[in-house]
Amino acid sequence: MASSSAAADREREYAEHTAAFRQERLELLQDINTLAQDAAMNFGSLNDNLDRLIGLTQSVAATRPTWQALARSTFGQHATEEAESKQS
């Protein structure tokens, strides 16, 4: 009888540990899922910001010929070329 009681105790203890392990595993999986969702949202925001940055860069690049022409007409060709050579 003591043997079957000890076996029943071991089975109960095993079942309790298994249940606790499964609960911890479930909580960890939920945390991982939350982190993955946060990462996806952050990646989307990053992607949007990179698109905006590319657009702004292209806009600035498109205005350069206009500013070069304005500088040439204001300061003369020589001064503009000298300033551009210093930027390089």
Secondary structure, 3 states (H helix, E strand, C coil): CHHHHHHHHHHHHHHHHHHHHHHHHHHHHHHHHHHHHHHHHHHHHHHHHHHHHHHHHHHHHHHHHHHHHHHHHHHCHHHHHHHHHHHC
